């Protein structure tokens, strides 16, 4: 199991979940979609064997780190919610790419 990817995916999922309660309308819907995608990817990442040295794995971790760092303390409302959603979706796409490369 690729512990770092799993842990960071779980962490981003948690932060996105916390953001949902601070937003309504379109932002809330986008965050809920991201949370759903992350939850599904987390389950896949738990059972997949990923090669840590593979570029897709490294890119997924970089995307996760960027989104997590930007969101920071997700219990607070974020003024830059559009950027938070964009970074989250980028991280999701990179995780999907890494999981497709898994054995």
N, C-alpha and C positions, 0 to 999 in steps of 0.2 A: 504494500500500500504506500502511496505517496503522501506521507503525513503532512508535509508542509503545505502542499496544495489543498489537501482536505481541510486542515486547520484554518487556512486563510479564506477558503471558500465559505466555511461555516462562519467565520468572523464577519465577512462582508454580508452574508445573509442576515446575520443578527443586526448589523448596523442599518441595513436597508429596512428591515422590519421596524426598527425604532423610528426611522424617518417617516414611515407611512402614517404614524399617528399625528405627525406635525403638519401634514399637508392634505389638501382636498382636491377634488376635481381631477383634471388631466394629470397633474403631477402624482397624485395618489395612485391613479390607474397605472401609470408608467412604473412607479415603484413596486406596485403589487405584481405586475408582470415580471419585473426583474427578480423579485423575491421568489416567485414561482419557478422561474428558469434556474436560479441559483440552487434552490432546494433540490430540483431534479438532478442538476449537475453534481451536487454534493454526493448524492446516492451513487451515481455512476463512478465518481472519483474514488469512493471508498473501496469499490471492488476491482478497479482497474490497476494494473501495474504500469506505472509510467516511468520512463527513463529520465532521470534527473538531468542528464547531460544533453538531452534533446532540446533544440532551439524552441520548439513550441511550448515545452514545459517551462523553460526559463521566461519566455514571453508572457505566459499565463501568470506566473508569479509576479512579474513586473507590473502587469495590468492590475492584479489584485492589490499589490502594494500601493499603487497610485490611487486607486479608488478608496482603499482603507485610510490612507494618509489624508486624503482630501476630506473625507467625511468626518474623520476624527471622532469626537464624542457625539455619537448619533442621537443622544438624548436631547440635544439642543436643535432648534430649527436652524436650517442652513439657508443663508441668503442666496447662495449660488446653487440652488437645487438643480438647475438645468445642467450645470457642470457635473454635479454629483451623479445624476442619472446617466449622463454621457459616459463618464468614467466607469460606472458600474456596467453599462452595456458593453463597453469595450472589453472589460475584464471577462464578462460572460462569453463573448465571442472568442477570446483567447483561450479560455478554459475549454470550450467546445473543440477548438482546433487541437489542443494538447490531448484531449481524450480520444479524438479520432486517430491520433498517432500511437495510442497505447497498444500494447500487445494484446 
